Amino acid sequence: MEFHDQIVMICGGTDEWGPAIAEGVLRRGAQTVIMVGALAGGASSRVRHTDEGELICLSEDALDRIGDDVDGIGRRGRIDAVINLIALAPPHSDDRVDDRMRDPEIAAACDAVVCRITRIVNATGDLLRESRPCSALVNVGWWAPEAGGGMSAATAAASGSLDLLTKSLAKTLAPQIRVNAVLSAGLPPVGGALSAAAAEGNIRAGLEDRLGPVLFLASSAARHMTGTVLVADAGRSLGFAAFSKRDDQKVDTGM
């Protein structure tokens, strides 16, 4: 998975996701990484030159003028990959999977996904079309697992919207832009029995596990894929978390 000499944009990277993806892309050869939504307090931009490449942080309101605000994009006239991070729905306060169908809640969750993806495509589509031989748009929908590992009705509806819109855009924007998606569950709560050091290691390991599919779809390694939605949630959308248990908690299957 290489990003040699590429310009990569990460949208919505305000939590641990954005910096981790930026680090992974820079280590794999990207020339410029732009993080949109990475700064608070109304700051317009921050540029940091690393040994690997250039990292530029922009506030969310810079998205619609991205070609004017970033010199590298202006000079080259292109973006090679956009990674769009979308929170599908927040967890319920009662910490239980809610099977009741709340129409306004479901509609709002779906609208948020559609509006976010549409804005990204409108802001970056022309620049993505200039990348050769083709560019990549990766929609990353993440959700916080409910108790027992399931998801609420609103989250399920939002993930369905992301799935359908990704496939529709893949057909509409082909062959210049590849459009794929990753559905990923958030990190599970760390048990109280773990030490602080072990808890930190658990978090880092979980984040690394979730980065792989995202970097793969954004890279040229996936150049023959479009309209694909990968589910990387360790089984949580099925009601369990097969890969998040510590060794002493795993069930012996006899295999």
FENZI-V725387 format. One record per residue. N is the residue number from 1. OMEGA is omega as a letter, one per 20 degrees, with the letter a starting at -180 (999 if undefined). BURIAL is b if it has 16 or more other C-alpha atoms within 10 Angstrom, else e. Layout:
# FENZI-V725387
n: {N;N}
omega: {OMEGA;OMEGA}
burial: {BURIAL;BURIAL}
This chain:
# FENZI-V725387
n: {1;2;3;4;5;6;7;8;9;10;11;12;13;14;15;16;17;18;19;20;21;22;23;24;25;26;27;28;29;30;31;32;33;34;35;36;37;38;39;40;41;42;43;44;45;46;47;48;49;50;51;52;53;54;55;56;57;58;59;60;61;62;63;64;65;66;67;68;69;70;71;72;73;74;75;76;77;78;79;80;81;82;83;84;85;86;87;88;89;90;91;92;93;94;95;96;97;98;99;100;101;102;103;104;105;106;107;108;109;110;111;112;113;114;115;116;117;118;119;120;121;122;123;124;125;126;127;128;129;130;131;132;133;134;135;136;137;138;139;140;141;142;143;144;145;146;147;148;149;150;151;152;153;154;155;156;157;158;159;160;161;162;163;164;165;166;167;168;169;170;171;172;173;174;175;176;177;178;179;180;181;182;183;184;185;186;187;188;189;190;191;192;193;194;195;196;197;198;199;200;201;202;203;204;205;206;207;208;209;210;211;212;213;214;215;216;217;218;219;220;221;222;223;224;225;226;227;228;229;230;231;232;233;234;235;236;237;238;239;240;241;242;243;244;245;246;247;248;249;250;251;252;253;254;255}
omega: {a;r;a;r;a;r;a;r;r;a;r;a;a;a;a;a;a;r;a;r;r;r;a;a;r;r;a;r;a;r;a;r;r;r;a;a;a;a;r;r;r;r;a;a;r;a;r;r;r;r;a;a;a;r;a;r;a;r;a;a;r;a;a;r;a;a;r;a;a;a;a;r;r;a;a;r;a;r;a;a;r;r;a;a;a;r;a;r;r;r;r;a;a;r;r;r;a;a;r;a;r;a;a;a;r;r;a;r;r;r;a;r;a;a;a;a;r;r;r;a;a;a;a;a;a;a;r;a;a;r;a;j;r;a;a;r;a;r;a;r;r;a;r;a;r;r;a;r;a;r;a;r;a;r;r;r;r;r;r;r;r;r;a;a;r;a;r;r;r;r;a;a;r;j;a;a;r;a;r;a;r;r;a;r;r;a;r;r;r;a;a;a;a;r;r;r;r;r;r;r;r;r;a;r;r;r;r;r;a;a;a;a;a;a;r;a;r;a;r;r;r;a;r;a;r;a;a;r;r;r;a;a;r;r;a;r;r;r;r;a;a;a;a;a;r;a;a;r;a;a;r;a;a;a;999}
burial: {b;b;b;e;e;b;b;b;b;b;b;b;b;b;e;e;b;b;b;e;b;b;e;b;b;b;b;b;b;b;b;b;b;b;b;b;b;b;b;e;e;e;e;e;b;e;e;e;e;e;e;e;b;b;b;b;b;b;b;b;e;b;b;e;e;b;b;e;e;b;e;b;b;e;e;e;e;b;b;b;b;b;b;b;b;b;b;b;b;e;b;e;e;e;e;b;b;b;e;e;e;e;e;e;e;b;e;e;b;b;e;b;b;b;e;b;b;e;e;b;b;e;b;b;b;e;b;b;b;b;b;e;e;b;b;b;b;b;b;b;b;b;b;b;b;b;b;e;b;b;b;b;b;b;b;b;b;b;b;e;b;b;b;e;b;b;b;e;b;b;e;e;b;e;e;b;b;b;b;b;b;b;b;b;b;b;b;b;e;b;e;e;e;e;e;e;e;e;b;e;e;b;e;e;e;b;b;e;e;b;b;e;b;b;b;e;b;b;b;b;e;e;b;e;e;b;b;b;b;b;b;b;b;b;b;b;b;e;e;b;b;e;e;b;e;e;e;e;e;e;e;e;e;e;e}
